């Protein structure tokens, strides 16, 4: 069990290291990404994470919808997350964490 926990922590740290090294990301991007990683850790998931807008906003301390939508959309455009919305009220939406631009040699 402890070994499993360490693996999750290493995975989280690898994502955080990647995010911190990108000069395109600001504090709002990092806050949203950290909230998503926190949800994933709680769920025991490392890639596909069940999310809700309200929970991400609460954990990231983003208080306004325009700010949330702006930076969440930018994270999608930058290739850090792939968002799959759920239009069913009983099911949560899903975020897939992606390694940024693996196919592009930038």
SULMOVEN-V13991 format. One record per helix or strand of 2 or more residues. SS is the DSSP state (H for helix, E for strand). FROM is the first residue (numbers start at 1). LEN is the number of residues. Records with the same first field share a line. If there is no record, write none. Layout:
# SULMOVEN-V13991
SS->FROM-LEN / FROM-LEN
This chain:
# SULMOVEN-V13991
H->2-19 / 27-17 / 53-8 / 65-13
E->48-4 / 81-4 / 93-5
